[in-house]
Amino acid sequence: MAQTISEKIFSKACGKKVKAGDFVLANIDCAMTHDITGPLAVEGFREIVKGKKRQKVWDPSKIVILFDHQVPADSLNAAANHIFLRQFANEQGILNYDVFEGVCHQVMPEKGHVRPGDLIVGSDSHTCAYGALGAFSTGIGSTDMAFVFATGKLWFRVPETMKFEVEGKLPRCVYPKDVILHLIGDVGVEGARYRTAEFCGSTVRNMDISGRMSMCNMAIEMGGKAGIVEADKTTEKYLKERIPGFKLDPKWKSDEDAEFAGIKQYDVSDLPPQVACPHNVDNVKSVEEVEGIKIDQVFVGSCTNGRFEDIEIVAKIMNGEKVAKGVRLLVIPASHTEYMKVLRAGYVEQFMEAGAIVESPCCGPCMGGSFGLLGKGEVGLSTSNRNFKGRQGSPDAFVYLSSPATAAASALYGEIKDPRKV
């Protein structure tokens, strides 16, 4: 029986051959939780094991805890959550990166916790980002995570796969973020509902891991259960730098005659920069259609576009020029590792001299977090992944989403600007 990558991964996790639509109890390879969803998962786990002789998680070596949403602690409740999770990690012998490493979805692949063929769950919806390395990774709720902590297993309906074949060389000032916004704008927020979005084609093969992570990260914004890219030499190089002795198993790819729920084909050779307009991610327009809209804040960062590659694009486009008067530019690298790359390249000084604010690695304003919030009536342009009402502050604010290139050009002009004109 021919299989997709997802069907192969679930077959490995179940110890038997399965197909899309099957209901399975699958073994989890790695589980991740963070400072917002973690406390509820721990409380649920303690309810499950209450009164039992064994009070330990199924395998502490397969659980990772990170603090990224409210760091450093911005309230007494946040501080209490951090203390609670530190105590749980110490009690159980679980790896806790605490406040020191950055955004969970950057740190997990970066620190070697993701491998092709893995089944990974995280109590955060953008866990699907890890599919950039050929893993099946998906977000789950805190109650499900409690069950995973206790058993190392979780029930799934094996998802169908929707293939997105993307061909063509990306034009100047067009990046993977523009591609995924274009795809979401085409299929809509439910276009891949409970399906694996498999990204392939020459455009995707030519992307680095950073670009693939941007694509897979936003699979959830088209309703996907997961996003995934076939592991290849690019994947192998990335992982060899992080996992000693890593060797790529070529089996983690969809068979040529595998059955797909749908196939969408795109030629992006002439794709213009894309912008998602308020208040839905699928409300996508070309930058020409929204150029000139005044903005109050630009946010460069998040698990979608907070890597060195993204920030370097911003630095090169700005090229030492000042941020437009009346505009706040926030730059937040996604992890300690990425921050140090940005620092050593001299970009932190460049941004500070330009009038930007450079923060330590965290989620920042992405989810209405601890700082950088938009006030009533304000307009923000963000390289993050969601623009729902209230997502980055006031429900009466307006959030646009773009690539780092469009964000950089707009920061210079104080309005949404086509980066091809800068």
Stockholm file with secondary structure:
# STOCKHOLM 1.0

chainA/1-422         MAQTISEKIFSKACGKKVKAGDFVLANIDCAMTHDITGPLAVEGFREIVKGKKRQKVWDPSKIVILFDHQVPADSLNAAANHIFLRQFANEQGILNYDVFEGVCHQVMPEKGHVRPGDLIVGSDSHTCAYGALGAFSTGIGSTDMAFVFATGKLWFRVPETMKFEVEGKLPRCVYPKDVILHLIGDVGVEGARYRTAEFCGSTVRNMDISGRMSMCNMAIEMGGKAGIVEADKTTEKYLKERIPGFKLDPKWKSDEDAEFAGIKQYDVSDLPPQVACPHNVDNVKSVEEVEGIKIDQVFVGSCTNGRFEDIEIVAKIMNGEKVAKGVRLLVIPASHTEYMKVLRAGYVEQFMEAGAIVESPCCGPCMGGSFGLLGKGEVGLSTSNRNFKGRQGSPDAFVYLSSPATAAASALYGEIKDPRKV
#=GR chainA/1-422 SS CCCCHHHHHHHHHHTSCCCTTCEEEEECSEEEEETTTHHHHHHHHHHHHTTCSCCSCSCGGGEEEECCSSCSCCSHHHHHHHHHHHHHHHHHTCEECTTSSBCHHHHHHHTTCCCTTCEEEESSGGGGGGGGGTCEEEECCHHHHHHHHHHSEEEEECCEEEEEEEESCCCTTCCHHHHHHHHHHHHCTTTTTTEEEEEESHHHHTSCHHHHHHHHHGGGGGTCSEEECCCCHHHHHHHHTTSTTCCCCTTCSCCTTCCCSEEEEEECTTCCCEEECTTCTTCEEEHHHHTTCBCSEEEEEHHHHCSHHHHHHHHHHHTTCCCCTTCEEEEECSBHHHHHHHHHTTHHHHHHHHTCEECCSSCGGGGTCSSCCBCTTCEEEESSSCCCTTTTBCTTSEEEECCHHHHHHHHHHTBCCCGGGC
#=GC SS_cons         CCCCHHHHHHHHHHTSCCCTTCEEEEECSEEEEETTTHHHHHHHHHHHHTTCSCCSCSCGGGEEEECCSSCSCCSHHHHHHHHHHHHHHHHHTCEECTTSSBCHHHHHHHTTCCCTTCEEEESSGGGGGGGGGTCEEEECCHHHHHHHHHHSEEEEECCEEEEEEEESCCCTTCCHHHHHHHHHHHHCTTTTTTEEEEEESHHHHTSCHHHHHHHHHGGGGGTCSEEECCCCHHHHHHHHTTSTTCCCCTTCSCCTTCCCSEEEEEECTTCCCEEECTTCTTCEEEHHHHTTCBCSEEEEEHHHHCSHHHHHHHHHHHTTCCCCTTCEEEEECSBHHHHHHHHHTTHHHHHHHHTCEECCSSCGGGGTCSSCCBCTTCEEEESSSCCCTTTTBCTTSEEEECCHHHHHHHHHHTBCCCGGGC
//
